[in-house]
Amino acid sequence: MAQYRHLKNAPINEALIDLRVKLPEDKRKVDLLEKMHDQIKDRFPEKKQQIEHRLEFHSGPPSTEKKTTDHVGYRFASEDGLWVVQATINGFTLSRLKPYETWENLRDEAKQIWRIYEDILSPEAVTRVATRFINKIEIPGPNIDFDDYLTAAPVIPKALSQIMMGFFSRVVVPDEKSKSVGIITQNFEPGINPQVIPILLDIDVFKEKLFEIQDPIWDTIDCLREVKNRIFFDSITEKTAGLFE
């Protein structure tokens, strides 16, 4: 594992904060989210509908399939496309794309927009909070030993060729101290340039419970970010960390 520290050039492709909510029935109206955009359109001028697709299957005889689509909210983006808000009747997400700035910028921007969402839709409770960081780790190639860079790289049975042409792993682990859950996804697919080995390290840390609106939700989100950091540095080696200092 690598030592926990600030990395000047952290390999973050996307970072987000997500809150799922329980709304009163009279507030589950997509048109209310138009009012939200009115207050943030100077920073997020682009607006697109968020559509939810569902497929219902009923066994027969005869068996039938029914496809439905619902307009559940909007996607608002900054002019440069680096900030994205997803506001729906199910919750709120703020994403920051590469180049990532700081956790404080992401959290404080999310707080401001959340206050607008909260004021307009009056959630009864928050049911889930999460932070997710998708890291793209580019390692000089073409030939590497993944164990030099990852602490939990997939293992090939010794009787087989030890050349790895790709992998995908997903591990779900609880964190007892914070009562949260971390989903750790590692993915490697060779790119066009054999001199670069791209690895995606996707860390999603969430906590599900019925948060009352007056609960210290943002303290919990800060705590989830700390869990994410521990997972990140426990997942990479010092050799990997050195690529981003």
C-alpha positions as CSV (number, residue, x, y, z in Angstrom):
1,M,0.0,0.0,0.0
2,A,1.0,3.6,-0.4
3,Q,1.4,6.2,2.3
4,Y,-1.6,8.4,2.8
5,R,-0.8,11.9,1.5
6,H,-1.8,14.7,-0.9
7,L,-1.0,14.0,-4.6
8,K,-0.4,17.1,-6.6
9,N,-1.5,15.4,-9.8
10,A,-4.1,12.9,-8.6
11,P,-5.4,10.7,-11.4
12,I,-9.1,11.6,-10.9
13,N,-11.2,11.6,-14.1
14,E,-14.5,12.3,-12.3
15,A,-15.5,13.0,-8.7
16,L,-19.1,13.3,-7.5
17,I,-21.3,13.7,-4.5
18,D,-24.7,12.1,-4.5
19,L,-27.8,12.3,-2.3
20,R,-30.9,10.2,-2.6
21,V,-34.1,11.6,-1.1
22,K,-37.6,10.9,-0.1
23,L,-39.9,13.6,-1.4
24,P,-43.5,14.4,-0.4
25,E,-46.0,13.3,-3.0
26,D,-46.9,16.8,-3.9
27,K,-43.3,17.6,-4.6
28,R,-42.6,14.7,-7.0
29,K,-43.1,17.0,-10.0
30,V,-40.4,17.4,-12.6
31,D,-41.6,20.9,-13.4
32,L,-40.4,22.1,-10.0
33,L,-36.9,21.4,-11.1
34,E,-37.3,24.1,-13.8
35,K,-37.3,26.6,-10.9
36,M,-34.0,25.1,-9.7
37,H,-32.4,25.8,-13.1
38,D,-33.6,29.4,-12.9
39,Q,-31.4,29.9,-9.9
40,I,-28.2,28.3,-11.3
41,K,-28.4,28.8,-15.1
42,D,-25.7,31.5,-14.9
43,R,-23.2,28.7,-13.9
44,F,-25.0,25.7,-15.5
45,P,-26.5,27.1,-18.7
46,E,-26.9,23.7,-20.5
47,K,-30.1,21.8,-19.7
48,K,-31.1,18.3,-20.9
49,Q,-33.9,16.0,-19.8
50,Q,-33.1,13.0,-17.6
51,I,-35.1,10.0,-18.9
52,E,-35.6,6.8,-17.0
53,H,-36.2,3.7,-19.1
54,R,-37.9,0.6,-17.6
55,L,-38.6,-2.8,-19.0
56,E,-41.4,-4.8,-17.4
57,F,-41.6,-8.6,-18.2
58,H,-44.7,-10.6,-17.4
59,S,-44.6,-14.4,-17.7
60,G,-47.4,-16.0,-19.7
61,P,-49.0,-17.5,-21.3
62,P,-48.6,-15.3,-23.3
63,S,-45.4,-13.7,-22.0
64,T,-45.3,-9.9,-22.6
65,E,-42.7,-7.1,-22.4
66,K,-43.6,-3.5,-21.7
67,K,-41.1,-0.7,-22.2
68,T,-41.8,2.6,-20.5
69,T,-40.0,5.9,-20.3
70,D,-40.4,8.6,-17.6
71,H,-39.1,12.1,-17.5
72,V,-37.6,12.1,-14.0
73,G,-35.5,15.3,-14.0
74,Y,-32.7,17.3,-15.6
75,R,-29.0,17.4,-16.3
76,F,-27.5,20.9,-16.0
77,A,-23.9,21.5,-17.2
78,S,-21.4,24.3,-17.0
79,E,-20.4,26.0,-20.3
80,D,-17.1,24.2,-20.3
81,G,-18.7,20.8,-19.4
82,L,-16.5,20.3,-16.3
83,W,-19.3,20.6,-13.8
84,V,-22.5,18.6,-14.1
85,V,-25.7,18.6,-11.9
86,Q,-28.2,15.8,-12.1
87,A,-31.4,16.9,-10.4
88,T,-34.3,14.4,-10.3
89,I,-37.3,13.5,-8.2
90,N,-35.1,10.8,-6.7
91,G,-32.1,12.9,-5.7
92,F,-29.3,15.2,-6.5
93,T,-25.8,14.6,-7.9
94,L,-22.9,17.0,-8.6
95,S,-19.9,15.8,-10.7
96,R,-16.6,17.4,-11.4
97,L,-14.7,16.1,-14.4
98,K,-11.0,16.3,-15.1
99,P,-9.1,18.4,-14.2
100,Y,-10.2,17.9,-10.6
101,E,-9.6,20.8,-8.3
102,T,-10.1,20.2,-4.5
103,W,-12.5,18.3,-2.3
104,E,-13.4,21.6,-0.7
105,N,-14.5,23.1,-4.1
106,L,-16.6,20.1,-4.9
107,R,-18.2,19.9,-1.4
108,D,-19.0,23.6,-1.2
109,E,-20.5,23.8,-4.7
110,A,-22.6,20.7,-3.8
111,K,-23.8,22.4,-0.6
112,Q,-24.9,25.5,-2.4
113,I,-26.9,23.6,-5.0
114,W,-28.3,21.2,-2.5
115,R,-29.7,24.2,-0.5
116,I,-31.6,25.3,-3.7
117,Y,-32.8,21.7,-4.3
118,E,-33.9,21.4,-0.7
119,D,-35.7,24.7,-0.7
120,I,-37.7,23.9,-3.8
121,L,-38.5,20.3,-3.3
122,S,-38.7,20.1,0.5
123,P,-37.3,16.5,1.0
124,E,-38.8,14.6,3.9
125,A,-35.5,12.8,4.4
126,V,-32.2,11.8,2.8
127,T,-32.0,8.0,2.3
128,R,-28.5,7.6,0.9
129,V,-25.3,9.7,0.6
130,A,-22.3,8.8,-1.4
131,T,-19.0,10.0,-2.8
132,R,-17.5,8.4,-5.9
133,F,-14.1,8.9,-7.5
134,I,-13.1,7.4,-10.8
135,N,-9.4,7.3,-11.2
136,K,-7.5,6.7,-14.5
137,I,-4.0,5.4,-13.7
138,E,-1.8,5.5,-16.8
139,I,1.3,3.3,-16.3
140,P,4.3,3.4,-18.7
141,G,4.3,0.2,-20.8
142,P,4.3,-2.0,-22.7
143,N,5.3,-4.7,-20.3
144,I,4.6,-4.4,-16.6
145,D,3.9,-6.5,-13.5
146,F,0.6,-5.3,-12.2
147,D,1.7,-6.3,-8.7
148,D,4.2,-3.5,-8.9
149,Y,1.3,-1.0,-9.1
150,L,-1.8,-2.5,-7.5
151,T,-2.0,-4.2,-4.1
152,A,-4.9,-6.4,-5.2
153,A,-4.3,-7.1,-8.8
154,P,-6.1,-10.2,-10.2
155,V,-4.1,-13.4,-10.1
156,I,-3.7,-15.8,-13.1
157,P,-3.5,-19.5,-12.3
158,K,0.2,-20.5,-12.5
159,A,-0.4,-23.2,-15.1
160,L,-1.6,-20.6,-17.6
161,S,0.1,-17.9,-19.6
162,Q,1.0,-15.0,-17.3
163,I,0.3,-12.4,-20.0
164,M,-2.8,-10.4,-18.9
165,M,-4.8,-8.9,-21.8
166,G,-7.5,-7.4,-19.6
167,F,-9.3,-7.7,-16.3
168,F,-12.4,-6.5,-14.4
169,S,-12.9,-6.9,-10.7
170,R,-15.5,-5.6,-8.3
171,V,-15.3,-5.9,-4.5
172,V,-17.9,-4.7,-2.0
173,V,-16.6,-4.1,1.5
174,P,-18.1,-2.6,4.7
175,D,-16.3,0.0,6.8
176,E,-17.3,-0.7,10.4
177,K,-16.2,2.6,11.9
178,S,-18.3,4.8,9.6
179,K,-21.0,2.3,9.0
180,S,-20.6,2.8,5.3
181,V,-19.9,0.5,2.3
182,G,-17.2,0.8,-0.3
183,I,-17.4,-0.6,-3.9
184,I,-14.0,-1.0,-5.4
185,T,-13.9,-1.6,-9.1
186,Q,-10.6,-2.2,-11.1
187,N,-10.7,-2.4,-14.9
188,F,-7.9,-2.8,-17.5
189,E,-8.4,-2.9,-21.2
190,P,-5.5,-2.3,-23.6
191,G,-5.6,1.0,-25.4
192,I,-4.4,2.1,-28.8
193,N,-1.0,3.1,-27.5
194,P,1.0,0.1,-26.2
195,Q,3.3,2.4,-24.3
196,V,0.5,3.3,-21.9
197,I,-1.3,0.8,-19.7
198,P,-4.6,2.4,-18.5
199,I,-6.2,1.1,-15.3
200,L,-9.5,2.4,-14.0
201,L,-9.8,2.4,-10.2
202,D,-13.4,3.4,-9.4
203,I,-14.1,3.9,-5.7
204,D,-17.8,4.4,-4.6
205,V,-18.4,4.9,-0.9
206,F,-21.9,5.3,0.4
207,K,-24.1,5.1,3.5
208,E,-27.7,4.2,3.5
209,K,-30.0,5.2,6.4
210,L,-32.9,7.5,7.0
211,F,-31.2,10.8,7.6
212,E,-33.5,13.5,8.9
213,I,-33.0,16.8,7.2
214,Q,-31.5,18.4,10.3
215,D,-28.9,15.6,10.6
216,P,-25.3,16.5,9.9
217,I,-25.3,15.1,6.4
218,W,-22.3,17.0,5.2
219,D,-20.2,15.7,8.1
220,T,-21.1,12.2,7.0
221,I,-20.1,13.1,3.4
222,D,-16.7,14.3,4.6
223,C,-16.3,11.1,6.5
224,L,-17.1,9.1,3.3
225,R,-14.4,11.0,1.5
226,E,-11.9,9.9,4.2
227,V,-12.9,6.3,3.7
228,K,-12.4,6.7,0.0
229,N,-8.9,8.0,0.5
230,R,-8.0,5.1,2.7
231,I,-9.3,2.7,0.0
232,F,-7.3,4.5,-2.7
233,F,-4.0,4.4,-0.9
234,D,-4.5,0.9,0.3
235,S,-5.2,-0.2,-3.4
236,I,-2.0,1.2,-4.9
237,T,1.7,0.9,-4.3
238,E,4.3,3.6,-3.6
239,K,5.5,3.1,-7.2
240,T,2.0,4.1,-8.4
241,A,1.7,7.1,-6.0
242,G,5.0,8.4,-7.3
243,L,3.6,8.8,-10.8
244,F,1.3,11.6,-9.5
245,E,3.5,13.7,-7.2
